[in-house]
């Protein structure tokens, strides 16, 4: 009997491991086994976080922070770049200063990390690698911002933190202290950080106190609107690696509140009240997506939500959280733009719609669409989970900055 029990346990364990590792991976991804393992470990952490949350041990997002903590590296200088942790305008930043002679004023990039406004850190190995490499290749000052996170802090805190740092850095006195050329500064970010970068670029245009204009913005698979969470990309990529639809809904709702009623309304795409339905024109994928992205999906306008939710949590209708809600007149004043989108990503259509709107407003946009990539690919540029696609996309983004900043 004992033998049978052991055998049963072994079978169950193998089945579980197989279930975790073997997820259907899109056929055009390279290194499929590596992607499966990466995806499996993310799912495992997600399931553990769910259990911890349900048992009341810790908040779901705090459990997800385990990944962030495991990836953390202290600020370490090398022969090319001096790295320090400091504060700008009372907000924590990690600063990368190139060591080689500048031969004039330097360029600068202000970077906002991803993680759904809830997780992530400038000190994660992958972000450290990305920002350090940017500083080294561009011989640029890089400011990587450690904004405060949900669930402790909700919108607009994350936005206000990155905005305060940007505004502080854009003072002539600060730029001259770091030897930065005021005409060659860009903001950049991935995922939720791409959302923050887009929002900061828009908000600076409205701020009469800021005299210095950004030269460029680079948005890496950005999240740009929470109004319609049933776009073709959400439908097609509901369970793709790293960022499932349910996790993205969770990130969006947590950005505004820990109240589960918003998450439930967003999950069924009925959170926008009827009096705000005019905003759907800015996120209407049936007019804003090119034909090949619509792929026979049929557009239905989302159902109306309760006005109470929008009154309690007005943030989800605010352009500082949803940069796609900006008017065409605002978009016309934005800087040179780079947008990376990935085919296998729930956020793909957000980026594609923004590209279309920016181009229609006359903004020069470089749109890199990676057909063989999934959300978060740039996180996989440092071992042990190194992926060739991560390096390729990182190099393309940095090459664009090098050419355009």
NUPA-9926 format. One record per residue (C-alpha): residue in one letter; x negated, y, z negated. Coordinates in steps of 0.02 Angstrom, whole numbers, padded with zeros to 5 digits, always signed. Last residue first. Example, Ala and Ser with C-alpha at 12.3 -4.5 7.8 and 13.67 -1.06 7.14 Angstrom:
S-00684-00053-00357/A-00615-00225-00390/
END
This chain:
X-00904+03087+01411/X-00854+03015+01578/X-00992+02900+01636/X-01053+02838+01468/X-00875+02826+01403/X-00829+02718+01553/X-00982+02608+01528/X-00935+02588+01345/X-00761+02527+01391/X-00828+02409+01523/X-00960+02340+01405/X-00831+02306+01269/X-00718+02218+01394/X-00857+02102+01452/X-00918+02069+01277/X-00746+02020+01215/X-00717+01912+01370/X-00876+01813+01332/X-00807+01768+01161/X-00903+01770+00997/X-00813+01693+00848/X-00967+01655+00742/X-01036+01778+00794/X-01004+01957+00848/X-00908+02020+01000/X-00740+01942+00963/X-00643+02092+00899/X-00642+02160+01076/X-00517+02025+01126/X-00389+02096+01004/X-00238+02061+01114/X-00266+01933+01251/X-00373+01929+01407/X-00375+01848+01580/X-00281+01983+01675/X-00383+02124+01600/X-00302+02286+01658/X-00424+02430+01656/X-00331+02592+01687/X-00440+02743+01719/X-00330+02896+01703/X-00350+03072+01775/X-00201+03169+01703/X-00077+03237+01831/X+00082+03218+01728/X+00135+03071+01838/X-00034+02993+01797/X-00001+03015+01611/X+00174+02938+01625/X+00112+02788+01723/X-00036+02758+01607/X+00081+02773+01457/X+00197+02642+01532/X+00050+02523+01561/X-00012+02545+01382/X+00157+02508+01303/X+00181+02366+01429/X+00030+02268+01368/X+00075+02280+01183/X+00142+02101+01173/X-00025+02044+01245/X-00071+01909+01371/X-00103+02027+01518/X-00222+02139+01422/X-00220+02329+01433/X-00368+02450+01425/X-00330+02634+01444/X-00459+02769+01480/X-00404+02951+01483/X-00469+03124+01533/X-00395+03250+01414/X-00212+03291+01378/X-00129+03453+01433/X-00003+03378+01554/X+00056+03254+01421/X+00132+03395+01319/X+00239+03458+01464/X+00291+03279+01503/X+00365+03267+01328/X+00286+03155+01196/X+00389+03002+01149/X+00255+02882+01214/X+00146+02939+01068/X+00255+02843+00944/X+00188+02870+00768/X+00144+03054+00789/X+00289+03060+00915/X+00411+03032+00771/X+00560+02916+00795/X+00482+02776+00690/X+00437+02903+00557/X+00618+02948+00515/X+00621+02814+00380/X+00769+02853+00267/X+00868+02950+00396/X+00824+02825+00533/X+00880+02681+00423/X+01041+02771+00372/X+01091+02804+00555/X+01121+02617+00575/X+01052+02541+00734/X+01114+02547+00911/X+01082+02401+01029/X+00930+02412+01143/X+00961+02461+01326/X+00964+02309+01436/X+00835+02287+01571/X+00829+02123+01668/X+00662+02036+01686/X+00625+01987+01867/X+00438+02012+01852/X+00445+02189+01782/X+00255+02200+01783/X+00242+02176+01972/X+00370+02315+01997/X+00272+02450+01907/X+00335+02490+01733/X+00411+02660+01692/X+00584+02646+01771/X+00640+02476+01705/X+00520+02499+01558/X+00626+02636+01480/X+00509+02700+01344/X+00527+02888+01370/X+00709+02873+01430/X+00747+02781+01267/X+00731+02945+01173/X+00909+02995+01224/X+00966+02853+01109/X+00926+02958+00956/X+01109+02993+00909/X+01147+02808+00936/X+01029+02756+00796/X+00869+02661+00840/X+00850+02503+00734/X+00934+02367+00836/X+00790+02271+00914/X+00832+02108+00821/X+00660+02104+00741/X+00668+02293+00719/X+00827+02281+00614/X+00752+02143+00507/X+00591+02241+00481/X+00688+02398+00435/X+00791+02300+00308/X+00634+02226+00231/X+00589+02389+00143/X+00399+02393+00140/X+00408+02556+00237/X+00347+02654+00388/X+00187+02564+00441/X+00263+02406+00368/X+00396+02409+00506/X+00267+02420+00645/X+00152+02289+00570/X+00294+02167+00539/X+00362+02190+00714/X+00186+02158+00778/X+00176+01999+00673/X+00344+01939+00740/X+00291+01972+00920/X+00133+01870+00899/X-00038+01952+00892/X-00190+01838+00880/X-00153+01715+01022/X+00014+01719+01116/X+00180+01679+01032/X+00297+01816+01095/X+00189+01848+01247/X+00319+01843+01385/X+00461+01926+01290/X+00354+02060+01208/X+00269+02097+01375/X+00439+02108+01461/X+00491+02241+01334/X+00596+02185+01185/X+00524+02291+01047/X+00606+02451+01108/X+00585+02600+00992/X+00418+02552+00911/X+00308+02649+01035/X+00125+02668+01079/X+00029+02516+01017/X-00140+02529+01105/X-00232+02393+01202/X-00393+02497+01192/X-00357+02683+01209/X-00503+02795+01259/X-00477+02983+01246/X-00588+03111+01331/X-00660+03288+01331/X-00573+03343+01171/X-00546+03529+01154/X-00630+03641+01025/X-00530+03788+00957/X-00431+03695+00823/X-00330+03814+00715/X-00193+03833+00847/X-00143+03651+00826/X-00016+03593+00955/X-00145+03521+01075/X-00231+03435+00929/X-00070+03337+00898/X-00076+03251+01067/X-00257+03192+01051/X-00223+03137+00871/X-00071+03034+00925/X-00167+02946+01064/X-00310+02907+00944/X-00190+02845+00809/X-00102+02727+00930/X-00270+02667+00993/X-00316+02634+00811/X-00156+02530+00794/X-00224+02429+00943/X-00401+02490+00975/X-00470+02665+00952/X-00555+02810+01038/X-00574+02997+01020/X-00694+03095+01130/X-00819+03237+01115/X-00924+03310+01254/X-00888+03497+01265/X-00933+03535+01084/X-01107+03459+01111/X-01159+03379+00947/X-01319+03420+00853/X-01256+03345+00689/X-01259+03510+00592/X-01206+03600+00751/X-01048+03496+00760/X-01009+03528+00576/X-01027+03717+00594/X-00925+03721+00755/X-00780+03632+00670/X-00722+03479+00769/X-00779+03359+00632/X-00655+03428+00506/X-00511+03419+00631/X-00554+03241+00676/X-00570+03188+00493/X-00404+03272+00447/X-00318+03190+00596/X-00381+03018+00548/X-00316+03039+00371/X-00151+03121+00422/X-00113+02978+00543/X-00141+02845+00411/X-00041+02946+00282/X+00108+02980+00399/X+00161+02840+00384/X+00144+02721+00237/X+00014+02700+00101/X-00006+02555-00020/X+00073+02434+00106/X-00009+02504+00211/X-00185+02571+00239/X-00294+02723+00203/X-00407+02784+00344/X-00583+02715+00358/X-00639+02819+00507/X-00785+02777+00621/X-00884+02934+00667/X-01005+02900+00809/X-01145+03021+00856/X-01202+02978+01031/X-01358+02908+01115/X-01227+02831+01232/X-01300+02655+01223/X-01349+02666+01038/X-01194+02753+00971/X-01077+02640+01069/X-01175+02485+01012/X-01160+02541+00831/X-00973+02572+00852/X-00940+02401+00930/X-01051+02300+00813/X-00985+02387+00658/X-00810+02355+00721/X-00844+02169+00745/X-00936+02148+00580/X-00798+02233+00482/X-00867+02388+00396/X-00748+02511+00479/X-00607+02414+00396/X-00455+02315+00452/X-00281+02285+00382/X-00115+02377+00366/X-00108+02511+00502/X-00081+02364+00622/X-00263+02310+00613/X-00357+02426+00731/X-00507+02539+00701/X-00509+02726+00736/X-00666+02796+00821/X-00725+02976+00837/X-00851+02979+00981/X-00988+03109+00999/X-01105+03169+01136/X-01275+03240+01091/X-01352+03411+01116/X-01520+03425+01201/X-01658+03299+01233/X-01583+03187+01099/X-01738+03103+01032/X-01705+02925+00975/X-01633+02891+00804/X-01448+02886+00846/X-01329+02935+00705/X-01187+02816+00660/X-01071+02877+00521/X-00949+02768+00426/X-00803+02871+00364/X-00703+02884+00201/X-00577+03027+00195/X-00602+03174+00074/X-00620+03298+00220/X-00762+03195+00292/X-00831+03064+00173/X-00988+02957+00179/X-01047+02783+00227/X-01214+02785+00318/X-01290+02708+00474/X-01451+02768+00557/X-01462+02699+00733/X-01597+02632+00847/X-01723+02542+00734/X-01584+02479+00620/X-01476+02555+00484/X-01360+02447+00380/X-01193+02505+00310/X-01128+02354+00214/X-01047+02214+00314/X-00867+02155+00293/X-00801+02007+00394/X-00738+01905+00244/X-00655+02060+00173/X-00561+02097+00334/X-00502+01917+00353/X-00443+01916+00171/X-00345+02075+00211/X-00209+01959+00276/X-00165+01920+00095/X-00144+02105+00060/X-00031+02115+00212/X+00085+01977+00148/X+00096+02055-00025/X+00026+01949-00165/X+00074+01804-00277/X+00262+01828-00257/X+00285+01649-00200/X+00355+01714-00036/X+00206+01829-00010/X+00076+01695-00047/X+00166+01576+00071/X+00173+01704+00211/X-00009+01749+00184/X-00055+01565+00197/X+00042+01553+00360/X-00045+01707+00431/X-00217+01643+00376/X-00181+01479+00467/X-00119+01572+00621/X-00280+01673+00629/X-00383+01513+00611/X-00283+01430+00749/X-00304+01577+00869/X-00492+01575+00846/X-00496+01388+00871/X-00385+01397+01025/X-00487+01539+01098/X-00646+01437+01075/X-00564+01290+01161/X-00504+01399+01305/X-00677+01471+01345/X-00605+01572+01490/X-00421+01620+01490/X-00330+01593+01655/X-00226+01446+01599/X-00137+01534+01455/X-00165+01434+01295/X-00033+01311+01238/X-00076+01288+01056/X-00188+01144+01008/X-00282+01202+00857/X-00143+01213+00731/X-00038+01069+00794/X-00193+00960+00811/X-00247+01002+00633/X-00072+00962+00569/X-00062+00800+00668/X-00233+00749+00604/X-00182+00785+00424/X-00019+00688+00446/X-00109+00539+00522/X-00242+00541+00386/X-00109+00552+00251/X-00016+00405+00328/X-00176+00304+00337/X-00213+00341+00156/X-00037+00289+00107/X-00053+00129+00208/X-00220+00086+00125/X-00143+00117-00046/X+00000+00000+00000/
END
